[in-house]
Amino acid sequence: MKKVLVTGGLGFIGSHTVVELQNKGFEVVIVDDLSNSSIEVIEGITAITNQKPIFEKLDLKNKSSVAQFFRAHKDISGVIHFAASKAVGESVNNPLLYYENNLNTLIYMMKEVLNLNTQNFIFSSSCTVYGQADEMPITENAPVKPAESPYGNTKQIGEEIIRDVCNVEPHLNVIALRYFNPIGAHSTAKIGELPIGIPQNLVPFITQTGAGLRDCLSVFGDDYPTPDGTCLRDYIHVVDLAKAHVVALQRLLDNKQESNFETFNIGTGVGSSVLDVIKSFERVSGKSLNYKIAPRRKGDVISAYADTKKANSVLGWKAKSTLDDAMSSAWNWEKTIRNL
């Protein structure tokens, strides 16, 4: 079994990726500082896969701790780096937190990866690197525009750091997956999105409102130049996204990459509005959702959905789940954790 390090592996996307890795026979080591996740997630992963991943609580902002970890795990064949702060609104309000957490951790990780015998690295990037793109759907060749938020800027800078290192380190192989909007939960309802405090993302706010934890959902702006006036996004089921990471890692392990730094858009190719997502929830839950129109939110782009041809043809990966599939799994997860 090849050993894979997953940083932020107890988070939303990380935990689902750990499940898919273990289902494919990889030995997984999770590093997480538990700042935005829960130790109980390990139980959910173990219940799904019948295999308990190795776990180390570690703050990747501590350079010496990162070096010490890699000294103890010299046999890692690949790294999937999720660990980062990821809320657009929070990054606008607290930019230094985002620059410290998202860039320092990446730099310390890459320094250690360069000392490994096998230097395979999957970077958790984002469609935010495109800013407000000129054309939809967005291809990988779309110009990288000024970021709309500090979070988006950390992903742009992160890719620049990786590109510069790859230019001088021919043995380093990196794939950056630029994903769009992950939603949903595992079909078993053993793991899912578990925001701490007030959710920063749309779908957990919807499901919490549906469950009665929130009085009302705010829809930020209904005057955008879109079919119904609300923002358009490409909502991808988290399990489809997790599988993309396994496919990308296997591409590196099989030495199939065309260059030592590749980028892929990971989405469905379909733009859904905020109101589309609300209607989907109402369909799958049978509930009427209480929502109101609120002012636009700083940092939001009007629309962003992926051109997925490159991921479909080069990676051999394709999203399979519908918006209703994802919303149904998110609602089942919410009901499970609330004992509804």
Number of C-alpha atoms within 10 A of each C-alpha: 10 12 18 23 23 25 25 27 30 29 26 24 23 24 28 25 26 30 27 21 23 22 14 11 11 18 20 25 20 22 24 24 19 15 11 17 19 15 14 10 19 21 15 21 24 15 15 18 15 13 16 17 20 12 17 13 12 17 17 26 19 12 16 10 14 19 17 11 15 17 13 8 13 15 14 20 22 25 24 27 23 24 25 23 19 19 16 23 18 16 21 16 12 13 17 12 14 24 20 15 17 23 18 16 21 21 17 18 21 18 14 18 22 15 12 18 13 19 22 26 26 24 22 21 25 22 27 28 27 26 23 20 21 13 11 15 17 21 18 19 9 14 14 15 15 14 19 19 23 25 28 25 22 27 27 22 15 21 20 12 15 21 16 11 16 17 11 9 13 12 13 21 23 26 26 24 23 21 24 23 21 23 25 30 28 23 17 14 19 19 28 28 24 18 16 11 7 10 15 15 17 16 24 23 19 27 25 20 17 23 17 12 12 14 13 16 20 15 19 18 18 17 14 16 12 13 10 14 15 23 25 24 22 25 28 25 28 27 25 22 25 21 20 25 26 20 15 26 24 15 17 21 17 9 13 13 17 8 12 19 21 16 18 27 25 32 29 25 23 20 19 18 21 21 17 15 20 21 16 18 26 18 14 16 17 9 12 12 20 15 15 11 13 12 11 15 12 12 17 17 19 18 24 28 27 25 20 22 18 16 21 15 10 13 17 13 21 19 20 11 15 14 20 19 17 27 28 22 21 28 23 24 25 23 16 14 13 11 7 8
